Amino acid sequence: MIIRIMGEGQIEVAPSDIEVLNSLDGELEAAIEAGDEPTFRVRLHALLDKVRHVGKALPDDSLEPSELILPPADASMEEVRGMLGDEGLIPG
């Protein structure tokens, strides 16, 4: 799966890593629903860090289509809320 982190680039993530990303996504979504800004910030950074850790960065000149787009690390809670689908940021 190709994931784009806005402002950073694309990362290829193995299907076997999607479950752990879904778990982190659920924690992020719960923080947004609770309106808990400090927890939201921690959860967003944890999700993005995990994507970077388990994935392989694609070259900047890669033209692969992104299957998912994640917000940048400095996104506001409202910006991320606007990006959430029925299944969070990472459908599973």
Secondary structure, DSSP 8 states (H G I E B T S, - for coil): -EEEETTTEEEE--GGGHHHHHHHHHHHHHHHHHT-HHHHHHHHHHHHHHHHHHSEE--TT-----SEEE--TT--HHHHHHH-BTTBSS--
